Amino acid sequence: METVEMNSVSLKRPCSEDDVANADEIKRQKILEKSKAGNDSGQSIETVTEQPVDMKSEIIPNEESEEQEEEELEDSDEDGDPESFADMMKHGLTESDVGITKFVSPHKGFSGILKERYSDFVVHEIGKDGRVSHLDDFSVPVDDEVNSEDPSEETFTVLSDEDKQRLEELQLFKNKETSVAIEVIEDTKEKRTIIHQAVKSLFPGLETKTEDRDGKKYIIAYHAAGKKALANPRKHSWPKSRGSYCHFVLYKENKDTMDAINVLSKFLSGKSPQLTLADLRKTWQLKASIVKPNIFSYMGTKDKRAITVQEIAVLRITAQRLAHLNKCLMNFKLGNFSYKNHPLKLGELQGNHFTVVLRNITGTDDQIEQAMHSLREIGFINYYGMQRFGTTAVPTYQIGRAILQNNWNEVMDLILKPRPGAEKGYLVKCREEWAKTKDPAAALKKLPVKSYQSYVWNNMVSKRIEEYGLRAVPGDLILKGATAVHIEEGDVDNYAIHDVVMPLPGFDVIYPKHKIGEAYKEMLVADNLDINNMRHKIRDYSLSGAYRKIIIRPQNVNWEVVAYDDPKIPLFTTDLDKLEGKPLPVLPTDGKFRALKMEFSLPPSTYATMAIREVLKMDTSIKNQTQLNTTWLR
């Protein structure tokens, strides 16, 4: 197998205006240049003689990755004015700026438009049990029907205003009363049941009992858990037999995960102006406590400009209450409810399954077949995608490098000095934290120091592919369990390129025993860093390092070329379409446009845009895409 590189891109990173003024940057360039010139491996590398195809494509690097940090990096104003955004992106990064320079397949690239519509990019989460999350059921568990939190309209009128005032004062410990007695005027079991339900639903934390006093029936309201009930009133009205966490599948369109959770929190707290009084009653908000985003948990963050399906868990909110939000929310649907005794944890997922439509493709059938067979059989280079490095004129890896150097003047200069480009994401969050707390340590924690490791890794894997191609060689690293070991000369035939890993620099990793190991050291020396001393005097910035496979082979790869005439029509049905019984439009057999519909599954911490880059052979940076075409901003 041969590697392919873009003729116009070398391993030497082009210097930005700031880099040229930086002596350390110049020093690094010389070292990298020297390392490249010293290539004496004799490895044959086929070079593509043409420039990368100018594809009218829209690869928006907005997919799942392993850290929520990237949600902040991608906080760019996509919904703003296209011309101003495109102008800002002229100062952004290209792939070669962050070490992304190689391809593995020799096929010729072709053009196609990705995410012409956000519904052309669909992500289904794969849980730790290997099950793909789908939204296919809106029903609530039987448990909710028995222990319904959805009171009747009479529940809200059975109490007088005076009763409500006394109960609120009791609930909030505003007087010395230890209980409130409510006389049952019409003494029937049904009437008593409604009063019990009204007190418990409108005043969480209060319990009730029935007492006879002087021949009359009274409902007595009292605190069951003292002031602790105010801290989490839901806890004291939750059936003991029910799991504490309601798990559900969240289907969302054109919204990232954290934004979606914030919206759910606001609606559940009754803060949305779109909620009517009836909605508030249905969602228990006449006297309910605030629902904070931190009671939600999930296994991974998902794209904004896409349709995504993932599992969410929330503490002590009923399925019935969540299901009612389906009547209130736009671009969200909740379903597949169940109760469990555990939350979800970030990183627990097994991966994601992608369904992607590349519209208006120009490749021949042979080119497409070759590209997709290569993706299925060989895979793609496991680069950190462009969203890892932000969209501003100040790359995240530069700030991370300055932090590791203890060069605080440069850190503050990079953060605070106005620069061309989109002033969004991590810089704004850092400034906001400083304005709020005046705590420099807290402000600096908002900065993506780990992006520097990603920058180094990308550059080193490009050099590794250039030096040794797509085969395992002595001195490479492979994992045995969680331990990295070197491949010895006698064992090299036992391993393939898919077994090889490379380290992110840190104090708890080892490096390859061939010339790439030396290249790591040289790159860090050029950045005034000691590869043998990656511990930082500020503990949060000490980098332990990690290992990452250099080639990823997607699973469950399938593809189909379809014809169409109307660019606005969907080319496949979503989970919601199927639930609502919407059929797929009839597509013409001889449409004037062709689209490539592709499906594949990827493990966590890998980038679908890098897989698509390998198919199309193009630069995925926003800078390049906005120069080609800004229609994706609509």
C-alpha positions as CSV (number, residue, x, y, z in Angstrom):
1,M,0.0,0.0,0.0
2,E,1.3,3.4,-0.9
3,T,0.7,6.8,0.7
4,V,-0.3,9.9,-1.2
5,E,0.5,13.5,-0.4
6,M,-0.9,16.7,-1.7
7,N,1.7,18.2,-4.0
8,S,1.2,21.7,-2.8
9,V,1.6,20.8,0.9
10,S,4.8,19.9,2.7
11,L,5.3,18.8,6.3
12,K,6.7,22.3,7.0
13,R,3.9,24.3,8.5
14,P,3.4,27.7,6.7
15,C,4.2,30.6,9.1
16,S,1.5,33.0,10.1
17,E,2.3,36.7,10.5
18,D,2.7,36.2,14.2
19,D,5.0,33.1,13.6
20,V,7.3,35.1,11.4
21,A,7.9,37.5,14.2
22,N,8.6,34.7,16.6
23,A,12.2,33.4,16.8
24,D,11.1,30.2,18.3
25,E,8.8,29.5,15.4
26,I,11.6,30.1,12.9
27,K,13.8,27.7,14.9
28,R,11.2,25.0,14.8
29,Q,10.7,25.4,11.1
30,K,14.4,24.9,10.5
31,I,14.5,21.8,12.6
32,L,11.5,20.3,10.8
33,E,13.0,21.2,7.5
34,K,16.2,19.5,8.5
35,S,14.4,16.4,9.6
36,K,12.5,16.2,6.3
37,A,15.7,16.6,4.3
38,G,17.3,13.8,6.3
39,N,14.8,11.2,5.0
40,D,17.0,8.3,3.9
41,S,14.5,5.5,4.4
42,G,14.2,4.9,0.7
43,Q,10.4,4.5,1.1
44,S,8.7,5.0,-2.2
45,I,5.9,7.6,-1.9
46,E,3.6,8.3,-4.8
47,T,2.9,12.0,-5.2
48,V,-0.3,13.4,-6.7
49,T,0.9,15.8,-9.4
50,E,-2.3,17.9,-9.6
51,Q,-3.4,20.4,-7.0
52,P,-6.1,19.4,-4.5
53,V,-9.5,19.6,-6.3
54,D,-11.3,22.9,-5.7
55,M,-14.4,21.2,-4.5
56,K,-17.5,23.2,-3.9
57,S,-17.8,21.4,-0.7
58,E,-18.9,22.3,2.7
59,I,-17.1,20.2,5.3
60,I,-18.1,21.8,8.6
61,P,-15.9,20.4,11.3
62,N,-18.6,20.2,13.9
63,E,-18.8,16.6,14.9
64,E,-18.4,14.6,18.0
65,S,-15.0,14.4,19.7
66,E,-13.7,13.3,23.0
67,E,-13.9,16.5,25.0
68,Q,-16.4,19.2,25.7
69,E,-13.6,21.6,25.1
70,E,-14.4,21.4,21.4
71,E,-17.9,22.7,22.0
72,E,-16.3,25.9,23.1
73,L,-13.9,26.0,20.2
74,E,-16.7,25.7,17.8
75,D,-18.7,28.6,19.3
76,S,-18.5,30.6,16.0
77,D,-21.2,32.7,14.7
78,E,-22.5,30.5,11.9
79,D,-25.8,32.2,11.9
80,G,-24.4,35.7,11.4
81,D,-23.9,37.6,8.1
82,P,-22.2,35.2,5.6
83,E,-20.0,37.9,4.2
84,S,-18.6,39.1,7.5
85,F,-18.1,35.5,8.7
86,A,-16.3,34.6,5.5
87,D,-14.1,37.7,5.9
88,M,-13.2,36.7,9.4
89,M,-12.4,33.2,8.3
90,K,-9.8,34.5,5.9
91,H,-7.5,34.7,8.9
92,G,-8.3,31.1,10.1
93,L,-6.2,28.0,9.9
94,T,-5.8,25.6,7.0
95,E,-5.1,21.8,7.4
96,S,-1.4,22.2,6.8
97,D,-1.2,24.8,9.6
98,V,-2.0,22.0,12.1
99,G,-0.1,19.1,10.5
100,I,-2.8,17.5,8.4
101,T,-1.1,16.8,5.1
102,K,-1.4,13.1,4.1
103,F,-3.8,10.7,2.5
104,V,-3.7,6.9,2.4
105,S,-5.6,6.1,-0.8
106,P,-4.2,6.7,-4.4
107,H,-7.7,7.5,-5.9
108,K,-8.3,10.8,-7.5
109,G,-10.4,13.3,-5.5
110,F,-13.8,14.5,-6.5
111,S,-16.1,17.3,-5.4
112,G,-19.3,17.1,-3.4
113,I,-21.2,19.3,-1.0
114,L,-21.4,18.2,2.6
115,K,-24.1,19.6,4.9
116,E,-25.8,21.5,2.2
117,R,-28.7,20.8,4.5
118,Y,-28.0,20.0,8.2
119,S,-30.3,16.9,7.7
120,D,-27.6,15.5,5.3
121,F,-25.5,14.7,8.3
122,V,-27.0,12.3,10.9
123,V,-25.3,10.9,13.9
124,H,-26.6,8.0,16.0
125,E,-24.8,7.3,19.3
126,I,-23.5,3.8,19.9
127,G,-23.8,2.9,23.6
128,K,-21.2,0.9,25.6
129,D,-23.2,-2.2,25.0
130,G,-22.9,-1.8,21.2
131,R,-26.5,-0.8,20.8
132,V,-27.2,2.1,18.3
133,S,-29.5,4.7,19.8
134,H,-32.7,5.3,17.9
135,L,-35.8,7.3,18.6
136,D,-38.7,4.9,17.9
137,D,-41.0,5.1,20.9
138,F,-42.8,8.0,22.4
139,S,-44.7,6.1,25.2
140,V,-44.0,6.5,28.9
141,P,-43.3,3.6,31.2
142,V,-46.3,1.9,33.0
143,D,-44.7,3.1,36.2
144,D,-45.6,6.7,35.3
145,E,-49.2,5.8,34.6
146,V,-49.5,4.3,38.0
147,N,-47.6,7.0,39.8
148,S,-48.7,9.8,37.6
149,E,-47.2,13.3,38.2
150,D,-49.6,14.8,35.7
151,P,-52.4,16.0,38.0
152,S,-55.9,16.8,36.8
153,E,-57.1,20.4,36.3
154,E,-59.1,20.1,39.6
155,T,-55.8,19.7,41.4
156,F,-55.0,23.3,40.7
157,T,-58.3,24.7,41.9
158,V,-59.2,22.5,44.9
159,L,-57.0,24.6,47.2
160,S,-58.1,28.1,48.2
161,D,-55.8,31.1,47.9
162,E,-55.6,31.2,51.7
163,D,-54.6,27.5,51.8
164,K,-51.9,28.0,49.2
165,Q,-50.5,31.0,51.1
166,R,-50.3,28.9,54.3
167,L,-48.8,25.9,52.5
168,E,-46.1,28.1,50.8
169,E,-45.2,29.6,54.2
170,L,-45.0,26.1,55.7
171,Q,-42.9,24.8,52.8
172,L,-40.4,27.7,53.0
173,F,-40.3,27.7,56.9
174,K,-41.6,31.3,57.0
175,N,-43.4,30.8,60.3
176,K,-43.4,28.6,63.3
177,E,-46.1,26.3,62.2
178,T,-45.1,22.6,61.9
179,S,-48.2,21.7,59.9
180,V,-51.2,23.1,58.0
181,A,-54.7,21.6,58.4
182,I,-57.1,21.8,55.4
183,E,-60.7,20.9,56.1
184,V,-62.4,18.5,53.7
185,I,-65.7,20.1,53.0
186,E,-67.1,17.4,50.8
187,D,-65.8,14.3,52.5
188,T,-65.3,11.7,49.8
189,K,-62.3,9.5,49.1
190,E,-62.0,11.1,45.7
191,K,-62.0,14.6,47.2
192,R,-59.4,13.7,49.8
193,T,-57.2,12.1,47.1
194,I,-57.3,15.3,45.0
195,I,-56.3,17.4,48.0
196,H,-53.4,15.0,48.8
197,Q,-52.3,15.2,45.2
198,A,-52.6,19.0,45.0
199,V,-50.5,19.6,48.1
200,K,-47.7,17.2,47.1
201,S,-47.6,18.3,43.5
202,L,-47.7,22.1,44.1
203,F,-45.5,22.1,47.2
204,P,-42.6,19.6,46.7
205,G,-41.1,18.5,50.0
206,L,-44.4,18.4,51.9
207,E,-46.2,15.2,52.9
208,T,-49.8,14.7,53.9
209,K,-52.0,12.5,56.1
210,T,-55.7,12.4,56.9
211,E,-56.9,13.1,60.5
212,D,-60.3,13.2,62.2
213,R,-60.8,16.3,64.4
214,D,-64.1,16.9,66.2
215,G,-66.0,14.7,63.7
216,K,-64.5,16.4,60.7
217,K,-61.9,15.2,58.2
218,Y,-58.7,17.2,57.7
219,I,-55.8,16.9,55.4
220,I,-52.7,17.6,57.4
221,A,-49.6,18.9,55.5
222,Y,-46.2,18.7,57.1
223,H,-42.5,18.5,56.4
224,A,-41.2,14.9,56.1
225,A,-37.5,15.7,55.9
226,G,-37.2,19.2,57.4
227,K,-35.2,21.8,55.6
228,K,-33.4,19.1,53.6
229,A,-36.5,18.8,51.5
230,L,-35.9,22.3,50.1
231,A,-32.5,21.2,48.7
232,N,-34.0,18.6,46.5
233,P,-37.8,18.5,46.8
234,R,-38.1,16.0,44.0
235,K,-36.3,13.4,46.2
236,H,-39.1,13.3,48.8
237,S,-41.9,12.6,46.4
238,W,-40.1,10.0,44.3
239,P,-41.3,6.4,44.5
240,K,-38.7,4.2,46.2
241,S,-39.2,1.4,43.7
242,R,-38.3,3.6,40.8
243,G,-34.8,4.2,39.5
244,S,-33.5,7.6,40.4
245,Y,-32.6,8.5,36.8
246,C,-34.9,8.8,33.8
247,H,-33.0,7.8,30.7
248,F,-34.3,8.9,27.3
249,V,-33.3,9.3,23.7
250,L,-32.8,12.9,22.5
251,Y,-33.4,13.6,18.9
252,K,-32.3,17.1,17.9
253,E,-31.8,19.1,14.8
254,N,-29.3,21.9,14.3
255,K,-28.4,22.3,18.0
256,D,-25.4,21.1,20.0
257,T,-25.8,19.0,23.1
258,M,-25.2,21.6,25.7
259,D,-27.5,24.1,24.1
260,A,-30.2,21.4,24.0
261,I,-29.8,20.6,27.7
262,N,-30.0,24.3,28.6
263,V,-33.2,24.6,26.6
264,L,-34.7,21.5,28.4
265,S,-33.7,23.0,31.7
266,K,-35.4,26.3,31.0
267,F,-38.6,24.6,29.8
268,L,-38.7,22.3,32.8
269,S,-38.1,25.3,35.1
270,G,-41.0,27.2,33.5
271,K,-38.7,29.9,32.2
272,S,-39.6,29.9,28.6
273,P,-42.0,32.6,27.4
274,Q,-43.4,30.1,25.0
275,L,-45.0,28.1,27.8
276,T,-48.7,28.9,28.5
277,L,-50.4,28.5,31.9
278,A,-51.6,25.1,30.8
279,D,-48.1,24.1,29.9
280,L,-46.8,25.3,33.3
281,R,-49.5,23.2,35.0
282,K,-48.6,20.2,32.9
283,T,-44.9,20.6,33.7
284,W,-45.5,21.2,37.4
285,Q,-44.2,24.7,37.4
286,L,-46.6,26.5,39.6
287,K,-44.4,25.8,42.7
288,A,-41.7,23.5,41.4
289,S,-38.0,24.0,42.0
290,I,-35.5,25.2,39.4
291,V,-34.2,22.4,37.1
292,K,-30.5,23.0,36.6
293,P,-28.5,21.7,33.6
294,N,-26.1,19.8,35.9
295,I,-28.8,17.1,36.7
296,F,-28.5,15.9,33.1
297,S,-25.8,13.5,32.1
298,Y,-24.7,12.1,28.7
299,M,-21.9,10.0,27.1
300,G,-20.7,12.5,24.5
301,T,-21.4,15.8,22.9
302,K,-22.8,16.0,19.4
303,D,-22.8,18.2,16.4
304,K,-24.8,21.4,16.0
305,R,-25.2,21.4,12.2
306,A,-26.7,17.9,12.0
307,I,-29.5,15.6,13.1
308,T,-28.2,13.7,16.1
309,V,-29.7,10.9,18.3
310,Q,-28.2,10.2,21.7
311,E,-29.0,8.9,25.2
312,I,-29.5,11.4,28.0
313,A,-30.2,10.7,31.7
314,V,-31.7,13.2,34.2
315,L,-32.1,12.9,37.9
316,R,-35.6,12.5,39.3
317,I,-37.6,14.0,36.4
318,T,-40.4,11.8,35.3
319,A,-40.8,10.4,31.8
320,Q,-44.3,11.9,31.7
321,R,-43.0,15.3,32.4
322,L,-40.3,15.0,29.8
323,A,-42.7,13.6,27.2
324,H,-44.9,16.6,27.6
325,L,-42.1,18.8,26.3
326,N,-42.6,17.2,22.8
327,K,-45.6,19.4,22.5
328,C,-43.7,22.5,23.4
329,L,-40.3,22.2,21.7
330,M,-39.1,22.9,18.2
331,N,-36.4,20.7,16.7
332,F,-36.3,18.4,19.7
333,K,-38.0,15.1,20.4
334,L,-37.7,12.9,23.5
335,G,-38.6,9.2,23.7
336,N,-37.6,5.7,24.6
337,F,-38.0,6.4,28.3
338,S,-36.8,4.1,31.0
339,Y,-35.8,4.4,34.7
340,K,-32.4,3.3,35.9
341,N,-30.3,3.6,39.0
342,H,-27.3,5.3,37.4
343,P,-26.5,8.4,35.4
344,L,-24.4,8.4,32.2
345,K,-20.7,9.2,32.1
346,L,-18.8,11.2,29.5
347,G,-16.8,8.8,27.4
348,E,-18.8,5.6,28.1
349,L,-20.0,5.4,24.5
350,Q,-18.6,2.9,22.1
351,G,-18.8,5.3,19.2
352,N,-21.1,6.9,16.7
353,H,-22.8,5.8,13.5
354,F,-22.9,8.4,10.7
355,T,-25.2,8.7,7.8
356,V,-23.8,11.4,5.4
357,V,-25.0,12.7,2.1
358,L,-22.5,14.3,-0.2
359,R,-24.6,16.2,-2.8
360,N,-23.8,17.2,-6.3
361,I,-20.8,14.8,-6.6
362,T,-18.6,14.9,-9.7
363,G,-16.7,11.7,-9.3
364,T,-17.2,8.8,-11.7
365,D,-18.6,5.5,-10.5
366,D,-15.1,4.1,-10.6
367,Q,-13.6,6.9,-8.5
368,I,-16.4,6.6,-6.0
369,E,-16.0,2.8,-5.8
370,Q,-12.3,3.1,-5.3
371,A,-12.6,5.8,-2.7
372,M,-15.2,3.9,-0.7
373,H,-13.5,0.5,-0.9
374,S,-10.3,2.1,0.3
375,L,-12.2,3.7,3.2
376,R,-13.7,0.3,4.1
377,E,-10.5,-1.8,3.7
378,I,-7.7,0.6,4.7
379,G,-9.4,3.5,6.5
380,F,-8.1,7.0,7.0
381,I,-5.4,8.8,9.0
382,N,-6.7,9.5,12.5
383,Y,-5.9,13.2,12.6
384,Y,-7.4,15.6,15.1
385,G,-9.8,17.5,13.0
386,M,-9.9,21.3,12.4
387,Q,-12.4,22.0,15.2
388,R,-9.8,20.9,17.7
389,F,-7.9,24.0,17.0
390,G,-10.5,26.7,17.0
391,T,-11.6,29.2,14.4
392,T,-9.9,32.4,15.5
393,A,-6.7,34.0,14.2
394,V,-5.0,32.8,17.4
395,P,-4.7,29.0,17.1
396,T,-5.4,27.1,20.3
397,Y,-2.1,25.3,20.1
398,Q,-0.2,28.5,20.4
399,I,-1.9,29.4,23.7
400,G,-1.4,25.8,24.9
401,R,2.3,26.0,24.0
402,A,2.8,29.3,25.8
403,I,1.2,27.9,29.0
404,L,3.5,24.9,28.9
405,Q,6.4,27.3,28.5
406,N,5.3,29.3,31.5
407,N,5.4,32.3,29.2
408,W,2.5,34.1,30.9
409,N,3.1,37.4,29.1
410,E,2.6,35.7,25.8
411,V,-0.5,33.8,27.1
412,M,-2.1,37.1,28.1
413,D,-1.1,38.8,24.9
414,L,-2.6,35.9,22.9
415,I,-5.8,36.1,24.9
416,L,-6.3,39.8,25.3
417,K,-4.7,41.4,22.2
418,P,-7.4,42.1,19.5
419,R,-6.7,39.9,16.4
420,P,-8.4,39.5,13.1
421,G,-10.8,36.6,12.9
422,A,-13.8,35.3,14.8
423,E,-13.5,36.4,18.4
424,K,-15.5,33.6,19.9
425,G,-15.3,30.4,21.9
426,Y,-12.5,29.8,24.4
427,L,-11.1,33.4,24.4
428,V,-14.5,34.9,25.3
429,K,-15.1,32.2,28.0
430,C,-11.6,33.0,29.5
431,R,-12.4,36.7,29.5
432,E,-15.8,36.2,31.0
433,E,-14.4,34.0,33.8
434,W,-11.8,36.7,34.6
435,A,-14.4,39.4,34.7
436,K,-16.6,37.3,36.9
437,T,-14.1,35.9,39.4
438,K,-10.8,37.9,38.9
439,D,-9.3,34.5,39.5
440,P,-6.5,33.9,37.0
441,A,-6.3,30.2,37.6
442,A,-10.0,29.8,37.0
443,A,-9.8,31.9,33.8
444,L,-6.8,29.9,32.5
445,K,-8.7,26.6,33.0
446,K,-11.0,27.7,30.2
447,L,-8.1,27.5,27.8
448,P,-7.5,24.4,25.7
449,V,-3.9,23.5,26.7
450,K,-4.4,19.9,25.3
451,S,-4.7,21.3,21.8
452,Y,-1.0,21.7,21.7
453,Q,-0.6,17.9,22.2
454,S,-3.0,17.4,19.2
455,Y,-0.9,19.8,17.1
456,V,2.2,17.8,17.8
457,W,0.5,14.5,17.2
458,N,-0.8,15.6,13.8
459,N,2.6,16.8,12.7
460,M,4.3,13.6,13.9
461,V,1.8,11.2,12.3
462,S,2.2,13.0,9.0
463,K,5.9,12.5,9.3
464,R,5.5,8.9,10.4
465,I,3.4,8.1,7.3
466,E,5.9,9.9,5.1
467,E,8.8,8.1,6.5
468,Y,7.5,4.5,6.7
469,G,4.2,4.4,4.8
470,L,1.3,2.1,5.7
471,R,3.1,-0.8,7.3
472,A,4.3,-1.5,10.8
473,V,8.1,-1.2,11.3
474,P,10.5,-2.0,14.1
475,G,10.4,0.7,16.7
476,D,6.7,1.5,16.2
477,L,4.4,1.3,19.3
478,I,1.5,-1.0,19.8
479,L,-0.8,-1.4,22.8
480,K,-0.9,-4.6,24.9
481,G,-3.9,-3.9,27.1
482,A,-3.3,-0.4,28.3
483,T,0.5,-0.7,28.1
484,A,2.5,0.6,25.1
485,V,5.4,-1.6,23.9
486,H,7.8,-1.3,21.0
487,I,7.6,-3.6,18.0
488,E,10.8,-5.6,17.8
489,E,12.5,-6.7,14.5
490,G,11.4,-10.3,14.9
491,D,7.8,-9.5,15.6
492,V,7.1,-6.9,12.9
493,D,5.2,-9.4,10.6
494,N,2.7,-10.0,13.4
495,Y,1.4,-6.4,13.2
496,A,-0.4,-4.2,10.7
497,I,-0.6,-0.5,10.4
498,H,-4.0,-0.6,12.2
499,D,-2.2,-1.8,15.3
500,V,0.2,1.1,15.5
501,V,-0.3,3.9,18.0
502,M,1.6,7.1,18.5
503,P,1.8,9.1,21.7
504,L,0.5,12.5,22.6
505,P,3.5,14.1,24.4
506,G,3.5,13.8,28.2
507,F,5.3,12.6,31.3
508,D,3.7,9.1,31.3
509,V,4.3,7.9,27.7
510,I,7.1,6.3,25.7
511,Y,8.1,7.3,22.2
512,P,8.9,5.3,19.0
513,K,12.4,4.0,18.8
514,H,13.0,5.1,15.2
515,K,13.6,8.6,13.8
516,I,10.0,9.8,14.6
517,G,10.9,9.5,18.3
518,E,13.7,12.0,17.7
519,A,11.4,14.2,15.7
520,Y,9.1,14.5,18.8
521,K,12.1,15.7,20.8
522,E,13.2,18.1,18.1
523,M,9.8,19.6,17.7
524,L,9.5,20.2,21.5
525,V,13.0,21.6,21.7
526,A,12.0,24.1,19.0
527,D,9.2,25.2,21.3
528,N,11.5,25.5,24.3
529,L,9.9,22.5,26.0
530,D,11.7,19.4,27.5
531,I,10.0,16.2,26.4
532,N,11.5,14.5,29.5
533,N,9.9,17.0,31.8
534,M,6.2,17.4,30.9
535,R,5.1,18.1,34.5
536,H,4.0,21.6,35.0
537,K,4.3,23.7,38.2
538,I,0.5,24.2,37.8
539,R,-0.9,20.7,38.2
540,D,-3.8,21.2,35.8
541,Y,-1.3,21.9,33.0
542,S,0.8,18.8,33.6
543,L,0.3,16.5,30.6
544,S,0.5,12.8,31.3
545,G,0.1,12.0,27.6
546,A,-1.9,9.2,25.9
547,Y,-1.8,6.9,22.8
548,R,-3.8,7.2,19.7
549,K,-4.1,4.8,16.7
550,I,-2.7,6.3,13.6
551,I,-5.1,4.7,11.1
552,I,-8.8,4.1,11.8
553,R,-10.8,1.6,9.7
554,P,-14.5,2.5,9.9
555,Q,-17.0,-0.3,10.6
556,N,-20.4,-0.9,8.9
557,V,-19.4,1.0,5.8
558,N,-22.1,1.2,3.1
559,W,-22.7,3.6,0.3
560,E,-25.1,4.3,-2.5
561,V,-25.2,6.8,-5.4
562,V,-28.7,8.3,-5.9
563,A,-30.0,10.8,-8.5
564,Y,-32.2,13.8,-7.6
565,D,-33.4,17.1,-9.1
566,D,-34.4,19.2,-6.1
567,P,-31.5,20.1,-3.7
568,K,-34.0,20.7,-0.9
569,I,-35.6,17.3,-0.8
570,P,-34.3,14.7,1.8
571,L,-32.5,11.7,0.4
572,F,-33.2,9.4,3.4
573,T,-35.7,9.1,6.2
574,T,-34.8,10.0,9.8
575,D,-36.0,8.4,13.0
576,L,-38.6,11.1,13.3
577,D,-39.8,10.7,9.7
578,K,-40.4,7.0,10.4
579,L,-42.3,7.7,13.7
580,E,-44.5,10.2,11.9
581,G,-45.0,7.9,8.9
582,K,-43.4,10.3,6.4
583,P,-42.4,8.4,3.2
584,L,-39.2,9.1,1.3
585,P,-39.8,11.2,-1.8
586,V,-39.8,9.3,-5.0
587,L,-36.4,10.0,-6.6
588,P,-35.9,10.2,-10.4
589,T,-33.7,7.6,-12.0
590,D,-32.2,10.2,-14.3
591,G,-32.0,13.3,-12.1
592,K,-29.7,16.1,-13.0
593,F,-27.7,15.8,-9.8
594,R,-26.0,12.8,-8.1
595,A,-25.4,12.3,-4.4
596,L,-23.3,9.9,-2.5
597,K,-25.1,8.5,0.6
598,M,-22.5,6.9,2.9
599,E,-22.8,5.2,6.3
600,F,-20.0,4.2,8.7
601,S,-19.4,3.7,12.4
602,L,-16.4,5.3,14.2
603,P,-15.0,4.8,17.7
604,P,-14.9,7.7,20.1
605,S,-12.4,10.5,19.7
606,T,-12.2,10.2,15.9
607,Y,-13.5,12.7,13.4
608,A,-16.0,11.9,10.7
609,T,-14.7,14.9,8.7
610,M,-11.3,13.2,8.5
611,A,-13.0,10.1,7.0
612,I,-14.8,12.3,4.5
613,R,-11.6,14.2,3.7
614,E,-10.0,10.9,2.7
615,V,-12.9,10.2,0.3
616,L,-13.0,13.6,-1.3
617,K,-9.3,14.5,-1.1
618,M,-9.8,18.1,0.1
619,D,-8.9,20.6,2.8
620,T,-11.6,20.6,5.5
621,S,-10.8,23.9,7.1
622,I,-13.5,26.5,7.4
623,K,-11.0,29.0,5.9
624,N,-10.8,26.9,2.7
625,Q,-14.5,26.1,2.6
626,T,-15.6,29.7,3.0
627,Q,-13.2,30.7,0.2
628,L,-14.8,28.1,-2.0
629,N,-18.5,28.4,-1.0
630,T,-20.3,30.2,1.8
631,T,-23.8,28.8,1.1
632,W,-23.6,26.4,4.0
633,L,-24.1,29.4,6.3
634,R,-27.7,29.7,5.2
